[in-house]
Amino acid sequence: MDRCPFRTFAVDVKNTGSVCSDYVTLGYLSGSFGPTPYPLKRLVAYTRLHDVQAGSSQTANLVLDLASLSRVADNGDRVLYPGNYALMIDNAPLAMVNFTLTGEAYTLDHWPQPPEPVYQATDYFVGGFGSTYGDEIMVNVTTAM
């Protein structure tokens, strides 16, 4: 579920210099969604444009999926939260797209939780408790009175 596509954002990049160059388009996500504190920004998508000629333009496509919009809860679950989001292009940022997700929080991926601890009722050692060793050995205990 977390790899379901959300949207592809097309970013036009123009080389205003006099030399052919590569350019890496960075997409950062920011906003007020999920529990506080909110992250200032985090990298969610990037792509490299090769050989952008001087004076020419190319289009970079930043692909966002549901996992890139989600946050990880305290228990490790990946959760998609309703709220206000902003996709910022580059570090400055050079451009920004705002959008809002509505509805209820949805868990995209459940992180496996550790098993409940097993406690023995007494401090008496029981061979094989918690293992398969005790299944292989039968012990008869008789008490003489």
C-alpha positions in Angstrom: 0.0 0.0 0.0 2.8 2.4 0.8 4.2 2.2 -2.7 0.9 3.4 -4.3 1.6 6.5 -6.5 0.3 9.8 -5.2 1.3 12.3 -7.9 4.1 13.2 -10.2 5.3 16.8 -10.1 6.9 18.2 -13.3 9.6 20.8 -12.6 11.0 22.8 -15.5 14.8 23.5 -15.1 16.6 26.1 -17.2 20.3 26.4 -17.5 21.0 30.2 -17.4 24.8 29.7 -17.5 27.2 29.3 -20.4 28.3 25.7 -19.8 26.5 22.4 -20.3 25.7 20.9 -16.9 23.9 18.2 -14.9 21.3 19.3 -12.3 19.8 17.3 -9.4 16.2 18.4 -8.6 15.4 17.9 -4.9 11.9 17.6 -3.5 11.5 18.3 0.2 8.2 17.8 2.2 7.2 20.1 5.1 3.9 20.9 6.8 1.7 20.3 9.8 0.5 16.7 9.7 0.7 14.0 12.3 1.9 14.3 15.9 4.1 17.1 17.0 6.9 18.0 16.6 6.6 18.4 12.9 9.8 17.9 10.8 11.2 21.1 9.3 11.6 19.4 6.0 12.7 16.0 4.7 13.9 14.8 1.3 11.1 12.7 -0.4 12.1 12.7 -4.1 15.0 13.6 -6.3 16.0 13.1 -9.9 19.1 14.0 -12.0 18.9 15.8 -15.3 21.9 15.0 -17.6 23.5 17.4 -20.1 21.3 20.5 -19.7 22.8 22.6 -22.5 23.5 26.3 -21.8 20.4 28.4 -22.4 18.1 25.3 -22.7 15.5 23.8 -20.4 14.6 20.2 -19.3 11.8 18.8 -17.2 12.4 16.9 -14.1 9.7 14.6 -12.8 9.5 14.1 -9.0 7.4 11.0 -8.2 5.7 11.0 -4.8 4.1 7.8 -3.5 2.1 7.4 -0.3 5.2 6.3 1.7 6.9 9.6 0.9 4.0 11.4 2.4 3.8 9.3 5.5 5.5 9.4 8.9 6.7 6.6 11.2 4.8 6.3 14.5 6.5 5.6 17.8 5.7 1.9 17.4 7.3 1.7 13.9 4.0 1.8 11.9 4.1 3.9 8.7 1.1 6.3 8.9 -0.5 8.7 6.4 -1.9 11.7 8.3 -4.4 14.3 7.2 -3.0 17.8 7.2 -1.3 20.6 5.3 1.6 19.6 3.2 4.2 21.6 1.2 6.5 20.2 -1.5 9.5 22.5 -1.7 11.9 22.3 -4.7 15.6 22.6 -3.9 17.2 23.8 -0.7 16.3 27.5 -1.0 13.4 26.6 -1.9 13.1 27.8 -5.5 9.4 26.8 -5.8 6.7 25.4 -3.5 3.4 23.5 -4.0 0.9 23.4 -1.1 -1.8 20.7 -0.8 -4.1 19.3 2.0 -5.0 15.7 2.7 -8.3 15.2 4.5 -9.9 12.3 6.3 -8.6 10.0 9.0 -5.1 8.8 9.7 -4.4 5.6 7.9 -1.7 3.0 8.7 0.0 2.0 5.5 2.4 -0.6 7.0 2.4 -2.3 10.4 5.8 -2.8 11.9 6.1 -6.2 13.7 5.9 -5.8 17.4 7.9 -7.8 19.9 6.0 -10.7 21.5 4.5 -10.2 24.9 6.9 -11.3 27.7 6.2 -14.8 29.1 6.4 -15.0 32.9 6.6 -18.1 35.0 4.3 -18.2 38.0 7.0 -19.3 40.4 10.8 -19.2 40.5 10.9 -23.0 40.2 12.8 -24.0 37.0 10.8 -25.9 34.5 13.0 -27.6 31.9 12.2 -26.6 28.4 10.1 -23.6 29.4 10.3 -21.3 26.4 12.1 -23.8 24.2 11.5 -27.1 22.5 14.1 -28.9 24.6 11.5 -30.1 27.1 9.4 -31.6 24.3 12.1 -34.2 23.6 12.6 -35.4 27.2 10.0 -37.0 29.4 10.7 -36.9 33.2 8.7 -38.8 35.8 8.8 -37.3 39.2 7.6 -39.2 42.2 7.6 -38.1 45.8 8.4 -40.6 48.5 6.4 -40.0 51.7 
